[in-house]
């Protein structure tokens, strides 16, 4: 007898997709806290909006894992899509493709300012775009998997 609980094979891939979405949301949340609290980067207004979308995902998605319930996607997807739209806007603003006067940042950190850059092109808004895009993709894929 196997004492380890197993994931039913018909929901296994959907479970893994949902787990991957949670893992990215958890890493994104921890990364945002690390940049703000440890490295001292002051988040701009658009960063706060992205945090508002990301942080609940890290809390919400595990509730769909144990026991497995792909219905959590219904609640997580709007947050993920909203975060993705804000992240893309923020990234385009930093690239200069959107005029800086269209920035919602009135005081504090500038939304158009690049505060950190790695490899000459990876910025915090780009990492946010990638994270939200992957979360959205994984959520949609887990929801669209046929139920057996």
C-alpha positions in Angstrom: 0.0 0.0 0.0 1.3 3.4 -1.0 1.0 5.9 1.9 1.7 8.9 -0.3 -1.5 10.5 -1.6 -1.5 10.8 -5.4 -3.0 13.2 -7.8 -5.7 11.5 -10.0 -4.2 11.1 -13.5 -7.1 12.9 -15.2 -6.5 16.1 -13.2 -2.8 15.7 -12.8 -1.7 18.0 -15.6 -4.3 20.6 -14.6 -3.1 20.4 -11.1 0.5 20.9 -12.2 -0.5 23.9 -14.3 -2.3 25.5 -11.3 0.7 24.7 -9.1 3.0 26.4 -11.6 0.8 29.5 -11.6 0.9 29.5 -7.8 4.7 29.0 -7.8 5.2 32.0 -10.1 2.8 34.2 -8.0 4.6 33.2 -4.8 8.0 34.0 -6.4 6.6 37.3 -7.7 5.3 38.2 -4.3 8.5 37.4 -2.5 10.5 39.2 -5.2 8.4 42.3 -4.9 8.9 42.2 -1.1 12.6 41.6 -1.5 13.1 44.6 -3.9 11.1 46.9 -1.6 12.0 45.8 1.9 15.6 44.4 1.5 17.0 46.4 -1.5 15.1 49.5 -0.6 13.5 50.2 -4.0 10.5 52.5 -3.5 7.6 51.1 -5.6 5.9 53.5 -7.9 2.2 53.8 -8.4 2.1 51.2 -11.2 4.2 48.8 -9.1 1.6 49.1 -6.3 -1.2 48.3 -8.7 0.7 45.2 -9.9 1.3 44.2 -6.3 -2.4 44.5 -5.6 -3.0 42.0 -8.4 -0.1 39.6 -7.6 -0.2 39.3 -3.8 -3.8 37.8 -3.6 -2.8 35.3 -6.3 -0.1 33.9 -4.0 -2.8 33.4 -1.3 -5.7 32.4 -3.4 -4.2 29.7 -5.7 -3.2 27.2 -3.1 -6.9 26.9 -2.1 -7.5 25.4 -5.6 -4.8 22.9 -5.1 -5.8 21.1 -1.9 -8.3 19.7 -2.7 -8.0 20.3 -6.4 -10.6 22.7 -7.7 -10.1 24.3 -11.0 -12.9 26.8 -10.2 -10.3 28.9 -8.5 -9.3 30.0 -12.0 -12.6 32.0 -12.2 -11.4 34.2 -9.3 -7.7 34.3 -10.1 -7.9 35.1 -13.9 -9.3 38.6 -13.5 -6.5 39.5 -11.1 -3.9 38.0 -13.5 -5.3 39.8 -16.5 -5.5 43.1 -14.7 -1.9 42.7 -13.5 -0.8 41.8 -17.0 -2.4 44.9 -18.5 -0.9 47.2 -15.9 2.5 45.5 -16.3 2.5 45.9 -20.1 1.5 49.6 -19.7 4.3 50.1 -17.1 6.9 48.4 -19.4 5.9 50.4 -22.4 6.1 53.6 -20.3 9.7 52.6 -19.3 10.6 51.8 -22.9 9.5 55.3 -23.9 6.7 54.0 -26.2 4.1 55.8 -24.0 4.7 59.5 -23.1 6.0 60.1 -19.6 3.2 62.6 -19.0 0.7 59.7 -19.3 2.2 58.2 -16.1 0.0 58.1 -13.1 3.0 58.7 -10.8 2.5 62.1 -9.2 5.0 61.9 -6.3 7.6 59.5 -5.1 9.3 57.1 -7.6 8.8 57.8 -11.3 6.9 55.1 -13.2 9.1 55.8 -16.3 12.4 55.6 -14.4 14.4 52.4 -14.7 15.6 51.7 -11.2 17.1 48.3 -11.9 18.3 46.6 -15.0 20.0 43.3 -15.7 21.6 42.1 -18.9 20.9 45.5 -20.5 17.2 44.9 -21.0 15.6 43.0 -18.0 13.7 45.5 -15.8 11.3 45.0 -13.0 8.2 45.8 -15.2 9.5 43.3 -17.8 9.7 40.6 -15.1 6.2 41.5 -14.0 4.9 41.2 -17.6 6.5 37.7 -17.9 5.2 36.6 -14.5 1.6 37.7 -15.2 1.7 36.3 -18.8 2.8 32.9 -17.5 0.3 32.9 -14.7 -2.5 33.8 -17.2 -1.3 31.1 -19.6 -1.2 28.4 -16.9 -4.6 29.4 -15.5 -6.2 29.3 -18.9 -4.5 26.0 -19.8 -5.6 24.4 -16.5 -9.2 25.6 -17.0 -9.4 24.5 -20.7 -8.1 20.9 -20.0 -11.0 18.5 -20.6 -12.4 17.0 -17.4 -12.4 13.2 -17.4 
